[in-house]
Every structure is written in C-alpha cells, then in structure tokens.
Amino acid sequence: MSYTDEPFSSFLVRAMSEAKLTNQQLAAQFGISSQAVSQWRSGKNRPKSSVIDSVRKYLSDAAPAPSASHMATPKQSQLDGTYGLVRIPEYDVQAAAGAGLEVPDLQDTSKIWTLPRSALAGVRATSLNNLAIVTVAGESMIPDYLPGEKVLVDVGDRTVSHDGAYIIHNRYGLVVKMVQIIPGSSPEQDVLRIISKNPDYSPYDQPVADVMIQGRVVGKWVWK
C-alpha cells in the first residue's frame, strides 16, 4: 500500500510520530487549532481535499530520509553549524482591494521554505515552528506594507500583549492592521484600535473579545 492510499487519519498519526511533531506544532503550521488536528488523527473529522494534500506534502517533506548506513544522522547542520532546519509555509493569498491582506483560512500552502535556524536568529516569535509567510494585497497599509510584499507572521501569537502589526479577522476576511490597546477601567473593558497606515482609511475601535487575532507580523520577508 502506498502512502497516498493510506487513510488520512492513519497517515497523520504515523507521519507526525516520524517527524516528532505535536498537535500544536502541526496546527500552527496550518493556522488551525490543535483540537482540529486531534479530530483529524482520530478520524472524527476530515479536512477538505486541498488541505489533505498540503498536509501530506508537508509531513512527507518533514519525515526523516531513510539511510542505507547504520551511522546516526548528525543533529548539527553541516551547512551553517547550527542545530536543525526550520520549515516555513507560505500561504496563497487573494487581493482584497483596500482591505490590506487576505488569507483564505490560512490553510492553502503554496510552498514550504526550509532555512537554517541561524537565518532567523533575530526573529522574535513564540516558536520558530509557528512562523508563516503571507503576501500583502491592497493599499490600506501603505507606506509600511506595499501590495505584493511578503511578511513573516507568528501564527502562535494570537493575543495582543503590546501595540504592533497583527493579522486580524474582520468582516472582509483576514487583514493586516496596526493594533493599539486602549485600556478601560478593567481588562474586560479594554478595546483595540484598528489602524491603517494609509490615511484614506479611518481607524476604528472594537472590544477585545470581538477581535479575532490570527498572528503577529514579526517582519518583512525579503529573500535575495
């Protein structure tokens, strides 16, 4: 039986074990909850076909390559002298005129970037395994983020602990905006001010509980 014929739930359990990935780590790669991964593994729920294909490809790439020798595979990268590589998914996006950035469910992976950890030494994230790349579309964040630019996002940081650029879910879909905390008389009364850098777009306030944070922008992605 080929791996493609293997039931998805069985494949997921086996491949995640081989890659030493937890539910939380796989969930972060695809912008979903760890509970969703658990349901996939148990067979209680099944994602759409395009997501299955992306997960199979990601886990197949993450699985250790078979070795013909009995020598242990060195943990240290022979390329840069640091431990391990980081795989960063890049998500397909669709332009949403004026809405900033739109990512359909943070599930449709267009490619996987594999980098030595030293290349990400200056990145502050909850985990390097939580990083993702998305593309800015629209004009609401000009001049800080131009249409077509790629940004690096920590999808594991979904709580606004300080002001900064975040991916949030609003009535347009998923957008990148500056988010500012406006303290209330109690934490329950705090609100978030959603700000566009383009002055043609007015800021607006929303209660913290009404804002769905999907990740924090940690920098621009420039590969030369």
N, C-alpha and C positions, 0 to 999 in steps of 0.2 A: 504493500500500500504506500503510495506517495504521500508526502506531507500535505499536498493540496487536496488529497482525498480524505485526509484525517478530519473528523468532526472538529469544528472550530473550538468548542469548549475543551476538548482533549488536547488539541494543538496548543491552546493558550496555557494550560497547566504545565505541559511538558516544556514548551519553549521558554516560558518565564522562569522555570526552575533551572534550565540550562544557562540562561542569561543572568541568573541571580537577580531578577527584578521583582520588586514588591508590587502589590496592587497600587500603592500610592505613586510609585515611580512611573508605572505604565500610564496611570491616569493623568499624571502631569504632562506626559509627552503628547497626549491627545486631547487635553483640555476638558476632561470629564471627571466624574467623581470616582473615588476608589470603590464605592458601593456598586457603580455600574460595572466595573471590572470584575468584582466579585460575582455579580449576576451572570456575566459572560462566562466566567470559569465554571460556574455551577450548571450552566445551560438553562437557567431560568429566563434569561433574556438574550436576544441576539441582535447585534447592530446591523445596519444596512450593509449591502454588499461592498460598496466602495470603502467603508471603514474596515471591514474584514480584510480586504485586500491590502490596505495600508498597514494594518496591524501585523498581518502575516509577513509582509515585506520587512517591516521594522524589526520584528523578532528574528526573522531569518538572518538579517544582517547582524543582529546583536549576538547571535549564538556563536560560541567559540568554534573556530575551524578545526576539523579533525586533524590529528598529527600522526604521521607514519612512524615516528620515533617514540621512545618511552621517556624522552627527556622532558622535563617540566617546561611549560611555556613561561618565559620570564615575565614578571609583572611590570618591569620597568620598560618604558618605551625606548626603543633603540634610536628613535628619531630625535628626541629632544631631551632625554634624560629625566623625564617626569613620569609619574605613575598614571597609567591609563589614558584613555581617549574619551572624549565627550561627544555624543551624538545629539545634534540639534535639529529638530524638524523644522522645515519651512512650510508654512501653510498657504494654500491657494486663497486668494482674496479677489473680491469683485469691487470695482469702483462704485462708490455711492456719492454722487455729486454733492459737495458741501457737507457731507456727514463725517468726514475725517477718514476713518478706516473701517472697513467692514470685513469680518472674517466669518464665513458661514459655519457656525458651530465649533470652530477651532478643531475640526476633525479631518479635513481634506488635505493630506500632506502631499506637497508637490515634490519635495526632495528631502534627503537627510544629509546634513553636513557633519563630517567627522573631523574633530580637531584635537590636538594635544591640549592638555589642561593648561599648559604654560601660556597658550594663546589667549586664555580667558582669566589670567591672573588678576587683572584689575577689575573684573566684573563682580559687583556685589549682588548676590542672589541668595534666595533661601536654599538652593542647591543648584549646582551646575546641570543636574539632570532635569531641572524644571525650566530650562531655557527654551525659547522658541523664536522663530523669525517670521515676521509678517511685513506686508508692504503697505505703505501709506497711500491712500487714494482720496481725492477731493482736496479742497482748498482751505478747510476751516483751521488748520494748524500751521499755515504759512505765517511767518518765515521759518519757524523752528523745525517743522517737518514738511518737506515738499512732496507733492504727488510723485509716486514711483520710488521714493526712498524706502529702504528696508530698516526696520527697527528690531532690536533684541528685547524680548519680553520675558519676565519671570512670571510664569503662569502659576507658580506656587504662592505668590504674594497677592492675596485677594482681600486684604484688609488695609484700609488707608490709615497708616500709622503716622505719616507725615505728608506734607504737600508734595506734589510731583505729577508726572505724566503717567496715566493709567489707561488701560483698555476697560471700558465700561459697556454695559448693555443698556441701550435706551430704546425708544420707540422706532428708531431707524435700524436697529441691529446692534452690532458691536462697533464702537467708535473709540478713537484715541483722543483723549482730552486731558487738559490740566485739571487737577482736582485739589481743592483747598478746603481744609477743615474749618468750619465756623462753629466755635464752641457755644453750647447752650448752657442753661443753668444746671443741667445734669447730662451725663453721657447719652441718656436716652433722647435728649432734645438737641443733640448736635445735628448739624446739617452739613452737606457737602456742596460747595460751589463748583459748578462745572464750567470750565473756562476754555474758550477757543483763543488761539493766538491771533487769528485773523480778526481785526476789529469789526468786520462786517457781520460777525456772529456774536450775538449778545450772550453773556453768562446767565446761568440760571441756578437756583438752589433746589436741592432735594433732600428729604430726610435720609439719614444714613441707611436705614432699613430698606429704603426703596431703590438704592443704587446697587446694581449687581457688578461687582468688580471682578474682571476676568484675568487681570495680571498687571504688573507694573513695568513700565518701559524703563529699561536699565541702560539703554544707549542706542546709537545708530549702528547698523550693520554695514561695514564697508570692507569688501574683500578685494584686494589688489593682487 
